[in-house]
Amino acid sequence: MKNLQFFWMSAALLIGYLAVATLQQYDDFADLRGPYCESIGCCNNREDTCAQPIIGTLCYCDEFCNRTDVHDCCPDYWSFCRGLDIVTPLPPPTRRPAPPEQLVSCYFKNQVLFINQVIKDNCKTCRCVPRGNNNPEIRCDPEICIIDEYIVREVNTGDNGWVANSNYSDFWGQTLSKGITYKLGTIQHKKDVMRMNPVKRYYDPASLPNRFDSAERWPRYITGIQDQQWCGASWAISTAAVASDRYGIISKGIEEVTLSAQNIISCIPKSKGCEGGRLDRAWTFVRKYGVVDESCFPYTAAGNTVCSIGRVGSLISTGCTPPKYSSRVDRYKVGPAYRLGNETDVMNEIMLSGPVQATMKVYHDFFLYKHGIYRHTNGLSMIHPVGYHSVRIVGWGQEATPWGPQKFWKVANSWGSQWGENGYFRILRGTNECEIESFVLAVWPEVDRRVLVERLSN
């Protein structure tokens, strides 16, 4: 019975094929008979993937290949799939379009990525993802990186007066948001602090020189460039450095010291440590409790370091050693911080008593500063986040430029000596560039009484 059914099915297929074959004459393609279907097998119904390439087109091994309007069966379809000794003609090349090419990779910055493969591009995470029509594409997360070649190019091709650099390895792969949090760290001042009245001093502005550098005037006493690392501690580092400079200058070297920024970070109650701090709180702490020297409480770039020396007690009780020529017993304290009102007030203060502390607004392009007189490049990174940073103004100067004489401040940063001009930067003076002249502070150190008497007598 089964043999009889197979006979009638084969006969019906043969009659159908012969009826179609009479409608069109084909050449004999006996020499192209295979293996085609024999290589991939035979398929039921319509299967566009059940196909083999053949002389510039595709032939098929599914039941749909033998329609009345088109014949695109592989040459060995009838013999292999149906068991009939019939030569299937080569299909016309334009009858059934080939399926679209299956793209399975992305090309990104000279690299080939497979579907769903992830790659790191600077600070961004990028992935090769499928898209409509099987056309994959690269998609990256929306992070803003500190190193931005577009900003570097725009600064260096424009008339900006300074040069940008993308070769800071410490910044590569880091996001701008991380840089603002951990490379700056000064919390914006409260309104009552900003209303602090500037100190009035009497001097002749015309007597101020065109150029002054604290490091040249007092080379022994000026704190070197420090590196806050990835800790938002500029508020504490600049505070300790300004106090250190002034201790050395005012004591004429008898109390030459480098004070501990970590003491300030770790011992202020409810301190946010590396998450940032306020200058008013830092100076209040130093005035009320005092600090020890750097060798006694070294900087660790960590905000959660325990205040191991306690907030109160003599210098000796902490295990710290006073300077060689000093009879100091107490920790190093300062008087109340005072504010300086304008450009010439700042210049006069630096020339008389040493570096001062300033707060500045930091934009994206500042991270990329290499050398020159910095000014924020308008139009660049305007929508990017900004933050506040505390620095030391150590001097000033003036430079001839194509636009005429350009006044500048010389400022010590705390990002290591590999950044900028050996750790320093110059910035426009007299225009409140990046708000650097808006809130400038100085202090008077409480030097050893014997030292003070000796100084005043000379």
C-alpha positions as semicolon CSV with decimal commas, in nm:
position;residue;x (nm);y (nm);z (nm)
1;M;0,000;0,000;0,000
2;K;0,283;0,241;0,093
3;N;0,465;0,161;-0,232
4;L;0,151;0,243;-0,427
5;Q;0,114;0,582;-0,253
6;F;0,475;0,669;-0,320
7;F;0,429;0,574;-0,685
8;W;0,131;0,807;-0,733
9;M;0,304;1,099;-0,547
10;S;0,613;1,067;-0,764
11;A;0,404;1,040;-1,075
12;A;0,212;1,358;-0,986
13;L;0,535;1,553;-0,925
14;L;0,680;1,428;-1,251
15;I;0,369;1,526;-1,449
16;G;0,379;1,873;-1,294
17;Y;0,741;1,919;-1,375
18;L;0,700;1,799;-1,736
19;A;0,404;2,032;-1,784
20;V;0,609;2,331;-1,673
21;A;0,913;2,224;-1,870
22;T;0,712;2,237;-2,190
23;L;0,653;2,610;-2,137
24;Q;1,019;2,699;-2,161
25;Q;1,324;2,546;-2,319
26;Y;1,637;2,507;-2,105
27;D;1,986;2,398;-2,187
28;D;2,118;2,075;-2,046
29;F;2,306;2,151;-1,719
30;A;2,396;1,794;-1,648
31;D;2,755;1,893;-1,575
32;L;2,633;2,123;-1,291
33;R;2,427;1,863;-1,109
34;G;2,607;1,876;-0,781
35;P;2,655;1,834;-0,508
36;Y;2,414;2,113;-0,408
37;C;2,114;1,971;-0,226
38;E;2,328;1,674;-0,143
39;S;2,554;1,912;0,055
40;I;2,287;2,095;0,257
41;G;1,990;1,859;0,257
42;C;1,632;1,909;0,140
43;C;1,376;2,141;0,304
44;N;0,999;2,143;0,329
45;N;0,785;2,444;0,240
46;R;0,971;2,768;0,165
47;E;1,314;2,808;0,322
48;D;1,517;3,099;0,178
49;T;1,823;2,982;0,368
50;C;1,797;2,637;0,206
51;A;2,010;2,752;-0,086
52;Q;2,350;2,715;-0,248
53;P;2,548;2,958;-0,465
54;I;2,565;2,867;-0,833
55;I;2,721;3,074;-1,111
56;G;2,639;3,424;-0,982
57;T;2,303;3,340;-0,822
58;L;2,139;3,100;-0,577
59;C;1,961;2,770;-0,633
60;Y;1,721;2,621;-0,374
61;C;1,647;2,283;-0,223
62;D;1,303;2,356;-0,078
63;E;0,962;2,255;-0,217
64;F;0,890;2,614;-0,319
65;C;1,162;2,609;-0,584
66;N;0,936;2,436;-0,841
67;R;0,663;2,701;-0,879
68;T;0,481;2,760;-1,204
69;D;0,616;3,119;-1,232
70;V;0,979;3,043;-1,160
71;H;1,211;2,746;-1,145
72;D;1,515;2,795;-0,922
73;C;1,576;2,443;-0,798
74;C;1,932;2,323;-0,769
75;P;2,037;2,087;-1,051
76;D;2,037;1,784;-0,821
77;Y;1,704;1,869;-0,650
78;W;1,494;1,610;-0,840
79;S;1,750;1,336;-0,831
80;F;1,854;1,382;-0,467
81;C;1,540;1,515;-0,298
82;R;1,278;1,328;-0,509
83;G;1,471;1,026;-0,632
84;L;1,389;1,100;-0,999
85;D;1,643;1,095;-1,278
86;I;1,565;1,443;-1,403
87;V;1,809;1,726;-1,478
88;T;1,688;2,049;-1,321
89;P;1,773;2,351;-1,539
90;L;1,993;2,629;-1,402
91;P;1,761;2,897;-1,253
92;P;1,739;3,234;-1,425
93;P;1,965;3,474;-1,224
94;T;1,693;3,733;-1,157
95;R;1,397;3,519;-1,059
96;R;1,428;3,507;-0,677
97;P;1,637;3,771;-0,495
98;A;1,908;3,647;-0,266
99;P;1,853;3,701;0,107
100;P;2,024;4,011;0,249
101;E;2,383;3,976;0,359
102;Q;2,408;3,896;0,729
103;L;2,643;4,149;0,889
104;V;2,781;4,015;1,214
105;S;3,045;4,274;1,310
106;C;3,116;4,646;1,360
107;Y;3,422;4,842;1,252
108;F;3,534;5,090;1,518
109;K;3,865;5,280;1,532
110;N;4,058;5,024;1,329
111;Q;3,909;4,730;1,519
112;V;3,650;4,471;1,421
113;L;3,397;4,392;1,694
114;F;3,148;4,105;1,695
115;I;2,785;4,152;1,794
116;N;2,757;4,242;2,166
117;Q;3,133;4,272;2,202
118;V;3,231;4,552;2,445
119;I;3,529;4,783;2,412
120;K;3,664;5,068;2,628
121;D;3,716;5,398;2,444
122;N;3,888;5,642;2,682
123;C;3,631;5,669;2,965
124;K;3,339;5,539;2,758
125;T;3,209;5,183;2,733
126;C;3,108;5,098;2,374
127;R;2,922;4,796;2,238
128;C;2,852;4,652;1,892
129;V;2,474;4,616;1,884
130;P;2,234;4,489;1,611
131;R;2,009;4,735;1,435
132;G;1,727;4,712;1,179
133;N;1,800;4,520;0,858
134;N;2,075;4,327;1,038
135;N;2,306;4,628;1,021
136;P;2,494;4,650;1,354
137;E;2,635;4,975;1,493
138;I;2,859;5,100;1,773
139;R;2,682;5,258;2,069
140;C;2,873;5,425;2,355
141;D;2,753;5,542;2,694
142;P;2,704;5,920;2,733
143;E;2,993;5,984;2,975
144;I;3,207;6,297;2,924
145;C;3,579;6,219;2,941
146;I;3,841;6,451;3,090
147;I;4,067;6,399;2,790
148;D;3,877;6,547;2,496
149;E;4,060;6,575;2,166
150;Y;3,801;6,817;2,030
151;I;3,871;7,069;2,307
152;V;4,246;7,028;2,265
153;R;4,217;7,088;1,891
154;E;3,990;7,391;1,929
155;V;4,216;7,553;2,188
156;N;4,537;7,491;1,997
157;T;4,403;7,612;1,661
158;G;4,252;7,930;1,802
159;D;4,399;8,255;1,930
160;N;4,354;8,176;2,299
161;G;4,694;8,260;2,445
162;W;4,750;7,914;2,591
163;V;4,816;7,556;2,481
164;A;4,615;7,247;2,571
165;N;4,753;6,897;2,618
166;S;4,586;6,555;2,583
167;N;4,889;6,360;2,706
168;Y;4,806;6,346;3,078
169;S;4,812;5,977;3,161
170;D;4,655;6,040;3,502
171;F;4,343;6,176;3,332
172;W;4,312;5,916;3,055
173;G;4,010;5,692;3,096
174;Q;3,860;5,914;3,367
175;T;3,525;6,090;3,349
176;L;3,482;6,464;3,391
177;S;3,238;6,408;3,677
178;K;3,505;6,210;3,864
179;G;3,760;6,483;3,794
180;I;3,532;6,751;3,937
181;T;3,466;6,546;4,249
182;Y;3,817;6,417;4,320
183;K;4,055;6,663;4,149
184;L;3,890;6,977;4,288
185;G;3,698;6,944;4,613
186;T;3,619;7,296;4,733
187;I;3,256;7,339;4,829
188;Q;3,116;7,673;4,717
189;H;3,110;7,928;4,995
190;K;2,793;8,020;5,176
191;K;2,649;8,367;5,125
192;D;2,751;8,489;5,471
193;V;3,113;8,385;5,406
194;M;3,114;8,561;5,069
195;R;2,996;8,879;5,245
196;M;3,317;8,889;5,454
197;N;3,453;9,245;5,435
198;P;3,798;9,282;5,278
199;V;4,084;9,417;5,487
200;K;4,186;9,774;5,401
201;R;4,556;9,847;5,377
202;Y;4,730;10,170;5,284
203;Y;4,996;10,150;5,017
204;D;5,085;10,309;4,687
205;P;4,968;10,084;4,400
206;A;5,220;10,254;4,173
207;S;5,499;10,112;4,391
208;L;5,407;9,755;4,305
209;P;5,646;9,593;4,054
210;N;5,528;9,447;3,722
211;R;5,660;9,108;3,826
212;F;5,698;8,919;4,154
213;D;5,752;8,554;4,245
214;S;5,742;8,430;4,605
215;A;5,956;8,127;4,517
216;E;6,232;8,362;4,401
217;R;6,195;8,601;4,695
218;W;6,179;8,327;4,963
219;P;6,308;8,009;4,795
220;R;6,353;7,814;5,120
221;Y;6,010;7,876;5,262
222;I;5,766;7,827;4,975
223;T;5,597;7,486;4,974
224;G;5,665;7,283;4,661
225;I;5,403;7,150;4,422
226;Q;5,188;6,881;4,582
227;D;4,967;6,611;4,434
228;Q;4,626;6,563;4,590
229;Q;4,583;6,249;4,373
230;W;4,221;6,132;4,336
231;C;4,103;6,301;4,651
232;G;3,894;6,619;4,653
233;A;4,124;6,787;4,904
234;S;4,228;7,116;4,744
235;W;4,051;7,296;5,029
236;A;4,284;7,135;5,287
237;I;4,604;7,124;5,079
238;S;4,596;7,493;4,987
239;T;4,512;7,587;5,348
240;A;4,808;7,393;5,489
241;A;5,043;7,522;5,216
242;V;4,957;7,891;5,264
243;A;5,000;7,856;5,642
244;S;5,332;7,673;5,592
245;D;5,467;7,941;5,357
246;R;5,380;8,218;5,598
247;Y;5,528;8,043;5,901
248;G;5,862;8,022;5,723
249;I;5,851;8,377;5,588
250;I;5,736;8,555;5,903
251;S;5,966;8,358;6,134
252;K;6,258;8,413;5,894
253;G;6,311;8,039;5,874
254;I;6,318;7,964;6,246
255;E;5,981;7,794;6,211
256;E;6,027;7,666;5,860
257;V;5,769;7,388;5,835
258;T;5,544;7,191;5,603
259;L;5,207;7,155;5,774
260;S;4,982;6,852;5,745
261;A;4,682;6,871;5,512
262;Q;4,580;6,522;5,629
263;N;4,547;6,659;5,982
264;I;4,281;6,899;5,851
265;I;4,104;6,635;5,639
266;S;4,089;6,367;5,908
267;C;4,030;6,571;6,223
268;I;3,759;6,822;6,131
269;P;3,433;6,693;6,282
270;K;3,190;6,556;6,021
271;S;3,447;6,617;5,750
272;K;3,362;6,490;5,401
273;G;3,733;6,429;5,344
274;C;3,800;6,344;4,983
275;E;3,445;6,442;4,890
276;G;3,529;6,810;4,943
277;G;3,534;7,072;5,217
278;R;3,489;7,441;5,299
279;L;3,770;7,692;5,339
280;D;3,603;7,872;5,629
281;R;3,585;7,546;5,824
282;A;3,947;7,461;5,742
283;W;4,079;7,797;5,867
284;T;3,856;7,788;6,176
285;F;3,996;7,444;6,262
286;V;4,359;7,556;6,224
287;R;4,292;7,870;6,430
288;K;4,112;7,685;6,711
289;Y;4,296;7,352;6,735
290;G;4,614;7,392;6,532
291;V;4,782;7,131;6,315
292;V;5,102;6,927;6,317
293;D;5,369;6,897;6,051
294;E;5,353;6,674;5,744
295;S;5,609;6,420;5,870
296;C;5,402;6,365;6,184
297;F;5,072;6,310;5,997
298;P;5,154;6,233;5,630
299;Y;4,912;6,286;5,345
300;T;4,742;5,962;5,234
301;A;4,486;6,090;4,980
302;A;4,219;5,919;5,189
303;G;3,921;6,085;5,350
304;N;3,848;5,812;5,601
305;T;4,182;5,820;5,784
306;V;4,132;5,821;6,161
307;C;4,241;6,133;6,348
308;S;4,513;5,938;6,529
309;I;4,666;6,243;6,698
310;G;4,338;6,377;6,835
311;R;4,215;6,732;6,790
312;V;4,364;6,876;7,108
313;G;4,690;6,846;7,298
314;S;5,040;6,986;7,277
315;L;5,277;6,920;6,991
316;I;5,492;6,702;7,214
317;S;5,193;6,492;7,327
318;T;5,129;6,388;6,969
319;G;5,481;6,254;6,931
320;C;5,575;6,527;6,682
321;T;5,908;6,706;6,693
322;P;5,923;7,089;6,682
323;P;6,151;7,263;6,433
324;K;6,520;7,261;6,511
325;Y;6,550;7,629;6,606
326;S;6,207;7,669;6,767
327;S;6,096;7,639;7,126
328;R;5,744;7,557;7,014
329;V;5,524;7,348;7,245
330;D;5,178;7,397;7,096
331;R;5,049;7,292;6,758
332;Y;5,072;7,536;6,470
333;K;4,785;7,783;6,478
334;V;4,687;8,092;6,280
335;G;4,487;8,406;6,345
336;P;4,150;8,469;6,179
337;A;4,156;8,446;5,800
338;Y;4,103;8,781;5,627
339;R;3,983;8,862;5,280
340;L;4,161;9,072;5,018
341;G;3,946;9,302;4,810
342;N;4,105;9,362;4,472
343;E;4,397;9,297;4,238
344;T;4,645;9,540;4,393
345;D;4,549;9,438;4,748
346;V;4,638;9,082;4,659
347;M;4,967;9,189;4,502
348;N;5,064;9,398;4,805
349;E;4,978;9,115;5,045
350;I;5,185;8,858;4,856
351;M;5,487;9,088;4,835
352;L;5,477;9,163;5,210
353;S;5,380;8,831;5,368
354;G;5,378;8,553;5,108
355;P;5,133;8,345;4,901
356;V;4,757;8,373;4,944
357;Q;4,469;8,131;4,894
358;A;4,215;8,173;4,612
359;T;3,907;7,986;4,497
360;M;3,843;7,950;4,125
361;K;3,571;7,808;3,905
362;V;3,704;7,519;3,697
363;Y;3,574;7,440;3,348
364;H;3,647;7,130;3,140
365;D;3,924;7,294;2,935
366;F;4,129;7,381;3,247
367;F;4,208;7,013;3,306
368;L;4,389;7,013;2,969
369;Y;4,607;7,320;3,034
370;K;4,973;7,281;2,934
371;H;5,127;7,629;2,925
372;G;5,051;7,992;2,852
373;I;4,817;8,243;3,012
374;Y;4,494;8,057;3,074
375;R;4,147;8,194;3,015
376;H;3,835;7,987;2,975
377;T;3,764;7,934;2,607
378;N;3,410;8,055;2,547
379;G;3,195;7,816;2,349
380;L;3,380;7,505;2,461
381;S;3,220;7,267;2,707
382;M;2,957;7,525;2,803
383;I;2,705;7,259;2,901
384;H;2,957;7,043;3,085
385;P;2,960;7,037;3,466
386;V;3,192;7,272;3,655
387;G;3,335;7,280;4,006
388;Y;3,536;7,492;4,250
389;H;3,903;7,454;4,330
390;S;4,136;7,612;4,589
391;V;4,486;7,717;4,486
392;R;4,778;7,934;4,599
393;I;4,860;8,257;4,419
394;V;5,237;8,290;4,457
395;G;5,314;8,581;4,225
396;W;5,226;8,781;3,919
397;G;5,374;8,911;3,596
398;Q;5,314;9,057;3,255
399;E;5,385;8,915;2,910
400;A;5,396;9,067;2,564
401;T;5,143;8,906;2,329
402;P;5,010;8,978;1,977
403;W;4,718;9,150;2,155
404;G;4,943;9,371;2,366
405;P;5,076;9,330;2,723
406;Q;4,892;9,054;2,910
407;K;4,883;9,055;3,290
408;F;4,874;8,724;3,477
409;W;4,881;8,557;3,816
410;K;5,128;8,278;3,882
411;V;4,939;8,005;4,068
412;A;5,045;7,679;4,234
413;N;4,810;7,389;4,160
414;S;4,797;7,057;4,348
415;W;4,794;6,805;4,060
416;G;5,163;6,718;4,064
417;S;5,458;6,873;3,882
418;Q;5,386;6,686;3,558
419;W;5,076;6,900;3,500
420;G;5,087;7,247;3,346
421;E;5,403;7,452;3,384
422;N;5,580;7,218;3,627
423;G;5,272;7,214;3,847
424;Y;5,199;7,586;3,816
425;F;4,970;7,772;3,581
426;R;4,929;8,132;3,475
427;I;4,587;8,291;3,447
428;L;4,461;8,634;3,338
429;R;4,501;8,898;3,606
430;G;4,271;9,193;3,673
431;T;3,962;9,048;3,498
432;N;3,845;8,803;3,766
433;E;3,898;8,518;3,523
434;C;3,716;8,206;3,645
435;E;3,625;8,406;3,959
436;I;3,982;8,373;4,089
437;E;3,979;8,726;4,236
438;S;3,635;8,693;4,399
439;F;3,743;8,525;4,722
440;V;4,111;8,556;4,817
441;L;4,220;8,483;5,175
442;A;4,532;8,531;5,384
443;V;4,625;8,459;5,748
444;W;4,880;8,564;6,003
445;P;5,054;8,264;6,167
446;E;5,095;8,246;6,544
447;V;5,470;8,205;6,544
448;D;5,668;8,135;6,859
449;R;5,670;8,448;7,076
450;R;6,047;8,449;7,107
451;V;6,072;8,434;6,730
452;L;5,824;8,717;6,686
453;V;6,009;8,943;6,930
454;E;6,334;8,869;6,754
455;R;6,181;8,952;6,416
456;L;6,023;9,276;6,532
457;S;6,352;9,389;6,689
458;N;6,540;9,355;6,357
